[in-house]
């Protein structure tokens, strides 16, 4: 049985660094198409949200992903940081909704479990499994934000394909 290619986008929201990754899944191993950090040149938080919206809109237009996977805020020790990340997530959710693209949200624990089999995996374990699982993955020295975004895209591909298969069965 041939599996049709599926493009998914993963996003790791943060206050200063927002990682993104686009993967294509068609066979046993997904392939990384592009990854990076969304630019955050503006000083004002509202201006950064506008920059994020524009940059994300460009990625969505260029790659036309079937679905987007975003890391959900699990907990935060610092309320100010949590609010800034929540606002960033809001811009991501709005931009995705405006584009009409299916969105999946995953807690860090869910992502770690899907990628490594262990919900308590550390960053090194995530990087190792992404390197083993995804073709064209960056070197392990790349930023954690990028690996977290690849992991979110990987989970999104699994989740979206499962949702499609459930619909076909029904």
Backbone torsions as a table, in degrees:
resi	resn	phi	psi	omega
1	UNK	NA	128.8	178.5
2	UNK	-87.6	133.8	178.7
3	UNK	-100.1	127.6	180.0
4	UNK	-72.7	147.2	-179.2
5	UNK	-61.9	142.2	179.1
6	UNK	-128.3	123.0	177.7
7	UNK	-99.2	127.2	175.6
8	UNK	-130.5	151.0	178.9
9	UNK	-115.9	132.4	175.3
10	UNK	-114.3	141.9	-179.2
11	UNK	-132.6	132.9	174.7
12	UNK	-110.0	97.6	-176.3
13	UNK	-73.9	144.1	177.2
14	UNK	-150.6	-175.7	179.9
15	UNK	-85.8	-43.4	-178.2
16	UNK	-111.4	-33.7	179.8
17	UNK	-118.3	124.6	178.4
18	UNK	-121.0	107.4	-178.3
19	UNK	-82.2	148.2	174.3
20	UNK	-139.6	153.4	177.3
21	UNK	-153.3	138.1	175.9
22	UNK	-113.5	126.4	176.0
23	UNK	-123.9	154.5	175.1
24	UNK	-117.7	125.4	178.8
25	UNK	-113.1	127.0	177.1
26	UNK	-143.5	-23.4	-178.5
27	UNK	-134.3	-143.5	-177.4
28	UNK	-69.1	-35.6	-177.1
29	UNK	-122.0	124.1	174.3
30	UNK	-67.6	157.4	-180.0
31	UNK	-118.7	130.8	176.1
32	UNK	-73.5	124.6	178.8
33	UNK	-94.0	-41.3	177.9
34	UNK	-162.0	156.2	177.4
35	UNK	-159.8	156.3	178.4
36	UNK	175.1	-162.9	178.8
37	UNK	-119.2	129.0	176.1
38	UNK	-63.5	139.2	-179.0
39	UNK	-67.8	145.6	176.6
40	UNK	-138.0	73.1	-176.6
41	UNK	-85.8	-28.5	-175.4
42	UNK	-71.7	147.3	178.6
43	UNK	-81.3	-41.2	-178.8
44	UNK	-76.4	139.4	-177.8
45	UNK	-60.6	-41.5	-179.6
46	UNK	-63.1	-37.9	177.8
47	UNK	-67.3	-36.1	176.8
48	UNK	-64.8	-37.2	178.3
49	UNK	-64.9	-38.1	176.7
50	UNK	-65.8	-43.8	176.5
51	UNK	-58.6	-44.3	179.1
52	UNK	-60.8	-46.1	179.6
53	UNK	-57.1	-46.4	-178.8
54	UNK	-65.6	-45.7	-178.8
55	UNK	-65.5	-42.0	179.1
56	UNK	-66.3	-39.9	177.1
57	UNK	-59.1	-39.7	178.0
58	UNK	-64.1	-43.1	178.5
59	UNK	-62.6	-45.0	-179.4
60	UNK	-62.5	-40.2	178.8
61	UNK	-68.3	-44.7	-176.7
62	UNK	-67.0	-43.7	-172.1
63	UNK	-101.5	-15.5	179.9
64	UNK	45.4	58.7	-179.4
65	UNK	-66.8	149.0	176.2
66	UNK	-74.2	-28.3	-177.6
67	UNK	-155.9	159.7	178.5
68	UNK	-125.1	134.3	175.3
69	UNK	-111.2	129.4	-177.3
70	UNK	-125.5	137.4	175.4
71	UNK	-72.2	132.3	179.4
72	UNK	-90.0	146.6	175.9
73	UNK	-68.5	124.2	-177.6
74	UNK	-93.6	-50.2	175.4
75	UNK	-161.0	163.3	178.4
76	UNK	-146.1	136.3	177.2
77	UNK	-81.5	-28.1	-175.7
78	UNK	-113.9	115.2	-177.2
79	UNK	-61.5	-38.0	-179.4
80	UNK	-63.8	-43.4	177.5
81	UNK	-65.2	-42.8	180.0
82	UNK	-59.9	-40.9	179.2
83	UNK	-65.4	-43.2	179.6
84	UNK	-63.1	-42.0	178.8
85	UNK	-67.0	-39.7	178.7
86	UNK	-62.0	-39.8	177.8
87	UNK	-66.0	-39.9	176.5
88	UNK	-62.3	-45.4	177.6
89	UNK	-60.1	-39.1	178.5
90	UNK	-59.4	-42.8	177.8
91	UNK	-63.8	-39.6	178.9
92	UNK	-65.6	-46.6	-178.6
93	UNK	-63.9	-42.4	179.7
94	UNK	-64.8	-46.3	-179.4
95	UNK	-61.1	-42.2	178.7
96	UNK	-65.2	-43.5	179.2
97	UNK	-63.3	-42.8	179.0
98	UNK	-61.9	-30.3	178.8
99	UNK	-82.4	-8.2	178.7
100	UNK	73.0	29.8	-176.4
101	UNK	-104.6	138.1	178.3
102	UNK	-62.4	135.9	-178.2
103	UNK	-120.6	136.5	174.3
104	UNK	-120.1	139.3	178.0
105	UNK	-117.1	138.8	-178.5
106	UNK	-133.7	138.1	172.6
107	UNK	-75.1	159.2	175.5
108	UNK	-55.1	-38.0	179.6
109	UNK	-62.8	-43.0	179.5
110	UNK	-64.0	-41.9	179.7
111	UNK	-63.6	-48.2	179.9
112	UNK	-58.7	-41.9	-179.2
113	UNK	-65.1	-43.4	-179.6
114	UNK	-67.3	-37.8	-175.3
115	UNK	-80.6	-42.5	-173.7
116	UNK	-112.2	-16.2	-174.4
117	UNK	89.1	-3.4	-177.8
118	UNK	-131.4	115.8	-179.3
119	UNK	-67.2	-10.3	179.4
120	UNK	-108.2	17.3	-179.2
121	UNK	-60.6	148.9	177.7
122	UNK	-94.5	177.1	-177.6
123	UNK	-58.6	-38.7	-179.5
124	UNK	-63.6	-39.0	178.8
125	UNK	-67.8	-39.3	177.3
126	UNK	-61.0	-48.7	-179.5
127	UNK	-59.8	-42.2	-179.1
128	UNK	-63.0	-45.8	-178.5
129	UNK	-69.3	-36.8	176.6
130	UNK	-63.4	-43.2	179.0
131	UNK	-60.9	-34.9	-179.7
132	UNK	-81.0	-25.3	-170.3
133	UNK	-101.6	-32.2	-172.6
134	UNK	-111.5	122.6	175.4
135	UNK	-64.5	144.6	178.3
136	UNK	65.7	21.7	177.2
137	UNK	-63.6	149.1	179.5
138	UNK	-69.6	167.3	175.5
139	UNK	-61.0	152.1	-177.3
140	UNK	-62.0	-15.5	178.4
141	UNK	-79.9	-5.0	179.3
142	UNK	-65.9	162.6	-177.0
143	UNK	-58.8	143.6	177.4
144	UNK	-58.1	-36.4	-178.6
145	UNK	-58.9	-36.8	179.4
146	UNK	-70.9	-44.5	178.3
147	UNK	-63.8	-38.6	177.5
148	UNK	-63.8	-37.5	177.8
149	UNK	-68.5	-40.0	176.8
150	UNK	-62.5	-42.8	179.2
151	UNK	-61.8	-40.7	177.8
152	UNK	-64.8	-40.9	178.0
153	UNK	-64.5	-39.6	178.8
154	UNK	-62.7	-47.0	178.4
155	UNK	-62.9	-40.1	179.2
156	UNK	-61.7	-41.8	178.8
157	UNK	-61.5	-44.1	178.7
158	UNK	-63.9	-48.1	-178.0
159	UNK	-64.3	-42.0	-177.9
160	UNK	-69.5	-42.3	178.5
161	UNK	-63.1	-39.4	177.4
162	UNK	-63.0	-42.0	179.1
163	UNK	-63.2	-40.7	177.9
164	UNK	-63.0	-45.1	-179.1
165	UNK	-64.9	-38.2	177.7
166	UNK	-62.7	-41.2	179.2
167	UNK	-64.1	-38.5	-179.4
168	UNK	-67.5	-33.6	-179.8
169	UNK	-70.4	-39.3	-178.5
170	UNK	-74.9	NA	NA
